């Protein structure tokens, strides 16, 4: 039977690529995808067009109405509802989700949802409590969840979703079908990653205690890197220095390191020196000349390079920025950055090394800033230093909005301090023996 998958979206650029990648890798192949998009202002729609999806744009979003509109545009005998930020965890997700519908008494099926390692304790707790491992059929329980659900068109014709409901359209639908004498099935094998829970406001401390009790190896971390297979990840090398033979060697070293990871679909160089451009042409690296007006601003130059690239190419799934100034870092740096970025639930990801020394603020108000109240204690604990040029991976919208390393961070600890040694000239390497020119 043909299946129609309805995906509702609003600014889901960060997730839509992984969502569609997993859908179009399913073992069950007789399906179509309808993206019901509520005027996304990011790259959601542009990224979605990399797959054969039908696009339906809506100006006003009401959850039940959006589903109803998507179904009217569809042609399948079975309907799937999936949130754009939900990612099926296996190739058998679709076949598992529709299997219970073979039973004519089942009106609808909803699947399992598991959190990301970066999900808050509140959201982890919600998902652990609601979505267990035991398959069940509900004859009285009206709970239903449209983030990951299935039902037949025949059932929907009889029970369309409430087009005026502002939320919980799925629970209202569940009440109607149970009242009619039909049943709802829960299928744990139809599993998706979902970064947030059902309730998004509660006591964080209490939730953390519950999660510590409930969390086990099966849920302690996600493996989005295994799902990503053909995502488009780019690297941007930034540099405003004038090039000599030594700096040319630094650039070649950086390009070779990125290319050796085999995970980047494009490498971009943004700078101002023609000698650097010549190296990039030889190595097949795309050149985006830095705007002289923003050449001194890292955030603005990266934003400019990214938006210039996107204007004539595609919206990438991730952006890794780096400079040529760290030739002593490990060869696996870029591969580890990208893998950890996805496995963290796509948090801003960077390497850092521990420093235990006083830090003093400047600007006429010099004072120790490790801690206003307990400077000695803070110095003993130390702080992590995270040079952006060493390598930093984030979602493209973070660079467009110039929000570098903001919010919750995925820190990769590396205590090999020599790998963070910044090199700008041959003289900087006099004491270092690990790098050969």
C-alpha atoms as one frame of an Amber mdcrd trajectory, in Angstrom:
protein
   0.000   0.000   0.000   1.189   3.491  -0.785   2.130   5.634   2.198   1.951
   9.435   2.419   4.300  11.014   4.958   3.137  14.444   6.157   5.894  16.615
   7.659   5.013  19.938   9.257   7.845  22.467   9.393   8.719  25.968  10.531
  12.401  26.963  10.435  13.644  23.365  10.791  16.817  23.798   8.712  18.919
  22.172  11.432  16.916  18.933  11.409  15.178  18.555   8.037  18.217  17.122
   6.242  18.702  14.264   8.709  14.941  13.677   8.832  14.615  13.298   5.060
  17.884  11.387   4.728  16.547   8.740   7.087  13.109   8.651   5.430  14.535
   8.107   1.948  16.743   5.303   3.272  13.781   3.187   4.441  13.412  -0.449
   3.440   9.709   0.197   2.680   9.872   2.182  -0.565   6.262   2.847  -1.675
   5.791   6.308  -0.188   5.592  10.012  -0.928   6.559  12.945   1.273   4.505
  16.122   1.635   6.239  19.002   3.414   3.710  21.415   4.920   5.821  24.500
   5.559   4.684  27.525   7.551   6.700  30.299   5.878  10.153  29.175   7.012
  12.689  32.013   6.823  15.782  29.792   7.042  17.055  27.107   4.660  14.386
  24.482   5.469  12.668  24.509   2.078  15.881  24.826   0.048  17.377  21.818
   1.823  14.172  19.780   1.491  14.243  20.251  -2.291  17.301  17.976  -2.413
  14.772  15.141  -2.072  11.637  14.425  -4.142   9.137  16.036  -1.779   5.857
  17.767  -2.502   5.792  21.252  -0.995   2.703  22.863   0.489   3.170  26.376
   1.883   0.742  27.688   4.509   0.515  31.182   5.980  -1.321  30.351   9.202
  -0.365  27.374  11.343  -2.826  25.345  13.342  -1.550  21.792  13.980  -4.649
  19.838  12.972  -5.397  22.069  10.012  -1.810  21.685   8.716  -2.129  17.900
   8.802  -5.533  17.979   7.124  -4.197  20.204   4.330  -1.202  17.934   3.816
  -3.418  14.841   3.617  -5.670  16.495   1.016  -2.571  17.012  -1.134  -1.509
  13.369  -0.682  -2.507  10.180  -2.480  -1.512   7.345  -0.124  -3.768   4.766
   1.500  -1.825   5.116   4.757  -0.922   8.470   6.335   2.169   9.124   8.438
   2.603  12.244  10.578   6.207  13.076  11.429   7.673  16.217  12.963  10.443
  17.799  10.887  12.811  17.569  13.854  12.170  13.842  14.394  14.696  11.452
  12.867  13.866   7.765  12.301  16.544   5.642  13.947  16.485   2.677  11.556
  15.626   1.651   8.005  12.674  -0.375   9.335  10.971   2.575  11.029   8.277
   2.950   8.362   7.447  -0.752   7.979   7.268  -1.117  11.776   5.005   1.912
  12.161   2.388   0.778   9.625   2.414  -2.949  10.550  -0.201  -2.699  13.388
  -2.691  -1.199  10.903  -3.135  -4.692   9.456  -5.517  -5.150  12.397  -8.785
  -3.513  11.316  -9.640  -2.620  14.925  -6.583  -0.314  15.157  -7.427   3.276
  14.231  -3.979   4.720  14.750  -0.401   3.862  15.706   2.218   6.014  17.401
   5.878   5.114  17.696   8.648   5.459  20.196  10.591   8.682  20.769  14.035
   8.787  22.364  15.997  11.897  23.327  19.344  13.109  22.090  22.332  13.188
  24.395  22.024  16.999  24.270  18.343  17.000  25.300  17.620  18.589  28.663
  16.944  16.444  31.708  13.315  17.563  31.570  12.876  16.339  28.019  14.740
  13.092  28.658  12.502  12.404  31.625   9.346  13.058  29.581  10.344  10.707
  26.797  11.616   7.947  29.096   8.359   7.940  31.061   5.979   7.988  28.097
   7.743   5.878  25.457   8.822   2.521  26.836   9.847  -0.754  25.221   6.574
  -2.638  25.677   4.202  -2.912  22.722   0.582  -2.222  23.715  -2.939  -1.719
  22.391  -5.076   0.995  24.006  -8.808   0.374  24.283  -9.459   3.092  26.887
  -6.305   5.181  26.990  -6.773   8.062  24.504  -3.105   9.121  24.340  -1.822
   9.608  20.788   1.175  11.585  19.501   1.516  13.030  16.016   5.269  13.587
  16.132   5.543   9.969  14.952   2.197   8.378  14.032   0.235   6.442  11.390
  -3.392   5.849  10.407  -5.320   4.944   7.255  -6.917   7.452   4.916 -10.187
   5.613   5.520  -9.923   6.376   9.244  -8.998  10.007   8.574 -12.020  10.430
   6.284 -14.134   9.410   9.255 -12.085  11.254  11.883 -10.277  14.310  10.452
  -8.214  16.382  12.863  -9.757  19.422  14.551  -8.764  22.283  12.251  -9.376
  24.924  14.927  -7.334  23.354  17.745  -4.293  25.410  18.757  -2.525  22.357
  20.244  -2.989  18.682  21.328  -4.880  17.958  18.126  -3.574  14.388  18.432
  -5.055  13.863  21.930  -8.406  15.245  20.758  -8.288  12.829  17.822  -7.461
   9.978  20.196 -10.529  10.765  22.275 -12.762  10.581  19.228 -11.490   7.245
  17.910 -11.532   5.564  21.337 -15.070   6.849  21.918 -16.084   5.186  18.632
 -14.890   1.796  19.904 -11.656   1.697  17.878  -8.213   1.133  19.402  -4.811
   2.830  19.376  -1.527   0.926  19.173   1.905   1.839  20.502   4.793   0.384
  18.460   8.253   0.744  20.110  10.092  -0.613  17.051   9.011   2.485  15.091
  11.511   4.722  16.847  12.662   8.308  16.215  15.135  10.686  17.808  13.303
  13.704  19.236  15.254  16.522  20.871  12.439  17.782  23.109   9.836  16.110
  25.309   6.093  16.416  25.751   6.242  18.860  28.680   8.806  21.614  28.284
   8.450  23.350  31.647   9.141  21.681  34.998  11.665  21.432  37.825  15.069
  20.869  36.212  16.706  19.592  39.409  13.937  17.076  40.027  14.035  15.978
  36.392  17.802  15.443  36.578  17.411  13.099  39.539  14.780  11.056  37.723
  16.866  10.883  34.539  19.894   9.638  36.504  17.783   6.742  37.764  16.163
   5.936  34.405  18.979   6.544  31.963  20.935   3.511  30.812  23.337   2.554
  28.051  20.532   2.334  25.485  19.694   6.005  25.910  22.893   7.584  27.217
  23.838   8.927  23.811  22.510   9.115  20.309  24.315   8.180  17.109  23.168
  10.736  14.580  26.503  10.487  12.783  25.507   6.988  11.675  22.254   8.364
  10.234  23.792  11.302   8.394  25.475   9.245   5.612  24.983  11.787   2.802
  24.536  15.105   4.566  26.379  18.058   3.079  29.008  19.414   5.426  31.358
  22.218   4.470  34.589  23.596   5.898  35.612  27.248   5.757  39.262  28.217
   6.118  39.693  31.874   7.013  42.916  33.882   6.736  43.752  37.543   6.087
  47.536  37.222   6.193  49.881  37.932   3.300  51.420  34.706   2.043  55.037
  33.599   1.847  56.404  30.100   1.234  55.984  29.124   4.883  52.373  30.253
   5.098  51.690  28.436   1.845  52.864  25.263   3.618  50.488  25.956   6.506
  47.568  26.322   4.082  48.449  23.125   2.214  48.698  21.271   5.534  45.240
  22.471   6.563  43.607  21.611   3.227  45.182  18.144   3.212  43.969  17.474
   6.760  40.387  18.433   5.901  40.385  16.457   2.661  41.755  13.367   4.400
  38.620  13.122   6.554  36.494  12.539   3.401  33.428  13.943   5.180  33.254
  17.407   3.628  31.374  18.023   0.405  33.008  21.436  -0.100  36.013  23.297
   1.264  35.989  27.093   1.066  38.828  29.542   1.568  38.024  33.132   2.479
  40.919  35.560   2.472  42.568  38.394   0.566  45.945  37.113  -0.717  46.322
  36.081  -4.372  49.112  33.638  -3.502  46.704  31.810  -1.196  44.098  31.752
  -3.982  46.624  30.040  -6.270  47.112  27.233  -3.716  43.339  26.809  -3.375
  42.865  26.531  -7.138  45.500  23.800  -7.267  43.746  21.842  -4.494  40.185
  22.306  -5.778  39.168  24.570  -2.907  36.443  27.147  -3.573  37.562  30.765
  -3.121  35.389  33.496  -1.639  37.294  36.740  -1.408  36.933  38.468   1.920
  35.166  41.795   1.879  37.660  44.458   2.914  34.939  46.115   5.007  34.551
  43.053   7.238  37.993  41.486   6.896  38.880  42.227  10.519  35.664  40.708
  11.880  35.736  36.928  12.043  31.993  36.515  12.590  31.090  38.853   9.728
  33.602  37.339   7.300  32.377  33.789   8.020  28.784  34.949   7.613  29.663
  36.596   4.300  31.483  33.497   3.023  28.621  31.189   4.031  25.868  33.324
   2.522  27.871  33.794  -0.689  28.313  30.032  -0.959  24.624  29.336  -0.229
  23.426  31.866  -2.790  24.755  29.745  -5.654  24.963  26.276  -4.105  23.037
  24.600  -1.292  22.248  25.040   2.400  24.803  22.881   4.256  23.951  20.705
   7.239  27.000  21.871   9.159  29.840  24.357   8.880  33.330  23.759  10.255
  35.545  26.830  10.500  39.291  26.729  10.971  42.457  28.732  10.377  45.861
  27.612   9.091  47.572  28.573  12.355  47.356  25.216  14.164  49.555  22.768
  12.200  50.377  20.670  15.278  46.849  19.428  15.925  45.900  15.788  15.534
  45.184  14.445  12.047  41.742  13.214  13.187  40.656  16.677  14.374  38.153
  17.417  11.602  36.695  13.925  11.556  36.228  13.987  15.337  34.659  17.449
  15.197  32.041  16.408  12.664  31.214  13.079  14.281  30.870  14.626  17.725
  28.780  17.502  16.356  26.118  15.104  15.090  26.300  12.736  18.054  25.789
  15.656  20.456  22.485  16.495  18.791  24.201  19.192  16.692  25.443  21.395
  19.509  28.214  23.938  18.845  31.304  21.690  18.956  34.907  22.657  19.593
  38.113  21.438  21.190  39.432  22.974  24.374  42.374  22.565  26.726  42.433
  23.117  30.463  44.232  26.151  31.863  44.786  26.714  35.587  46.024  30.238
  35.903  44.620  33.632  36.930  42.828  35.654  34.250  42.728  39.434  34.529
  40.163  41.679  32.870  41.370  44.820  31.052  39.936  48.155  30.020  40.623
  50.277  33.088  38.971  47.863  35.513  41.700  45.299  35.931  40.648  42.503
  38.268  40.829  38.752  38.449  37.830  37.295  36.606  38.091  33.574  37.374
  35.583  34.184  40.138  34.571  37.371  41.930  34.010  35.518  45.211  36.416
  32.586  45.125  39.321  33.326  42.775  41.638  30.718  44.310  39.026  27.973
  44.045  38.310  28.866  40.424  41.992  28.921  39.539  42.414  25.443  41.002
  39.514  24.110  38.907  40.710  25.899  35.806  38.954  26.979  32.633  38.906
  25.526  29.129  40.478  27.601  26.375  38.795  27.063  22.992  40.574  28.697
  20.033  38.097  28.926  17.152  40.903  28.553  14.612  41.771  25.121  15.957
  38.428  23.903  14.612  34.803  24.669  15.402  31.661  23.016  13.982  28.141
  24.405  14.225  24.855  24.688  12.369  24.918  27.258   9.546  22.243  29.467
  11.130  24.615  30.144  14.044  27.125  31.683  11.641  24.441  33.613   9.748
  23.304  35.194  13.014  26.939  35.683  14.120  26.356  33.640  17.290  29.684
  31.880  17.663  29.955  29.408  20.566  26.675  30.510  22.140  24.306  28.519
  24.313  25.034  24.957  25.368  28.440  23.788  24.079  29.752  20.355  23.159
  33.324  20.558  24.455  35.907  18.051  23.244  38.611  18.014  25.885  42.171
  17.706  24.623  44.988  18.046  27.122  47.693  17.897  24.446  48.508  21.596
  24.770  51.028  21.510  21.909  48.200  20.896  19.422  46.815  24.321  20.384
  50.120  26.074  19.710  49.392  28.948  17.321  51.870  29.254  14.482  52.080
  32.274  12.189  55.711  32.147  11.111  58.639  29.743  10.886  60.084  31.337
  14.035  57.082  30.101  16.026  58.185  26.526  15.361  61.745  26.797  16.614
  60.868  24.999  19.847  58.485  22.538  18.212  59.841  19.380  16.611  56.607
  17.709  15.582  55.970  19.671  12.419  58.103  19.268   9.324  58.151  21.913
   6.627
